[in-house]
Amino acid sequence: MKKPFATLEKLEEIAARIPTPFHLYDERGIVENAKRLKAAFAWNSGFREYFAVKATPTPAILRLLADMGCGLDCASMAELVMAEKLGIMGDGIMFSSNATPDGEFIKAAQLGAIINLDDITHIGALKNLTGIPKKICCRFNPGGSFEIANKIMDNPGDAKYGMTREQILTAFRELRGLGAEELGIHAFLASNTVSNDYYPVLASQLFQLAVDAKRETGANITFVNLSGGVGVPYRPEQQPNDIAAIGDGVRRVYEEILVPNGLGDVAIYTELGRFMLAPYGALVTRAIREKHIYKEYIGVDASACDLMRPAIYGAYHHITVMGKENALSDHIYDITGALCENNDKFAIDRALPKIDGGDLLYIHDAGAHGRSMGYNYNGKLRCGEVLLKSDGSFELIRRAETLDDYFATLIW
Ligand SMILES: *Cc1c(COP(=O)(O)O)cnc(C)c1O
């Protein structure tokens, strides 16, 4: 069963000071999970997680992860500037972008970030803009479909990212000629995998490519970036990934492929977003309306503007009606926001206990790609964010938007 990380009493205490809706994050959960990740890859002395900033671009969260030794994976000007403002620079930043504007290459280079080139044509662009840095990465796309044990996990052949195998070998030769001394390989081939096999299978492909690249181009491969994609169990019946088993699986292919080929010093990098944050954040919202027509509806004070995964992906987010955890789920509801869009629903035909006006709903696993994906349709203002500290106190870490924020860009 999925359990909220905060009690009804704590949520009401917070809501008395910070009105619903708000995103709530669990400091203890974030820190303990980051420790588990570190332990799982402790066998690799160069290991580093670069948290995917887009998942939860909130300074207090990024600082918490930086304090645990994480770098930041950035993909836009705002994300680069956020890293800079947090004092994270140099190889603390991985810049994994695509269709990259000139200004972002220049900013990334100024900060000394590790630049992950999405395409072979970016070499010429970067050379002309800033010159080629000594440590640089190339993104790989093997095409076709990505399978684990004959099961298709995703379709890299349809994805806009990365270079073909031939391109990446050519890119390494060119980059070496332009002064690059340390080269890395990156790939993101399947999203939200709830499988302990994803990273090991991905790693074996990238490690083999590293061996081939070293042999065929003389490239000095010093790191392999497994990127994101380790998922979380959004549904209560799913088994969570075992990060220790995942780290061990990567170690086994590392020892099998890299070590015998003289690549036993290669550092493993990750760019996890969802795995680091999703379960440790929740959208807390209050039931404010109910209606009975052809179906039963509960209207809440949050909308897809605060969490759009259900609206755009049909994604499942588990919901706990606070204080009714042990009540029978004998009502079938659509849980809706107020947007004039029929897909503004957090749940459809969901069996839940009877919901009364004023009940607090805890929408699980909203800590990554939640608040950050929000938008302002219907002029709805996005909610704020609160950190529940390990000692039980709480702190506002992003205020809710105001009408002034919304009107700030308008020209009358
Ligand atoms: C989105 C993204 C990530 C994080 O993905 P998760 O599924 O949240 O782990 C990592 N790297 C890149 C390049 C991304 O675009």
PDBQT file of the ligand as one rigid body, heavy atoms in Angstrom, charges set to zero:
ROOT
HETATM    1  C1  LIG A 501      14.623  14.257 -18.501  1.00  0.00    +0.000 C 
HETATM    2  C2  LIG A 501      16.059  13.868 -18.560  1.00  0.00    +0.000 A 
HETATM    3  C3  LIG A 501      16.650  13.175 -17.503  1.00  0.00    +0.000 A 
HETATM    4  C4  LIG A 501      15.892  12.705 -16.290  1.00  0.00    +0.000 C 
HETATM    5  O1  LIG A 501      14.983  11.719 -16.626  1.00  0.00    +0.000 OA
HETATM    6  P1  LIG A 501      14.176  10.928 -15.487  1.00  0.00    +0.000 P 
HETATM    7  O2  LIG A 501      13.233  10.082 -16.256  1.00  0.00    +0.000 OA
HETATM    8  O3  LIG A 501      13.511  11.954 -14.650  1.00  0.00    +0.000 OA
HETATM    9  O4  LIG A 501      15.174  10.143 -14.719  1.00  0.00    +0.000 OA
HETATM   10  C5  LIG A 501      18.006  12.904 -17.592  1.00  0.00    +0.000 A 
HETATM   11  N1  LIG A 501      18.732  13.285 -18.665  1.00  0.00    +0.000 NA
HETATM   12  C6  LIG A 501      18.203  13.945 -19.706  1.00  0.00    +0.000 A 
HETATM   13  C7  LIG A 501      19.072  14.353 -20.830  1.00  0.00    +0.000 C 
HETATM   14  C8  LIG A 501      16.846  14.248 -19.694  1.00  0.00    +0.000 A 
HETATM   15  O5  LIG A 501      16.310  14.885 -20.735  1.00  0.00    +0.000 OA
ENDROOT
TORSDOF 0
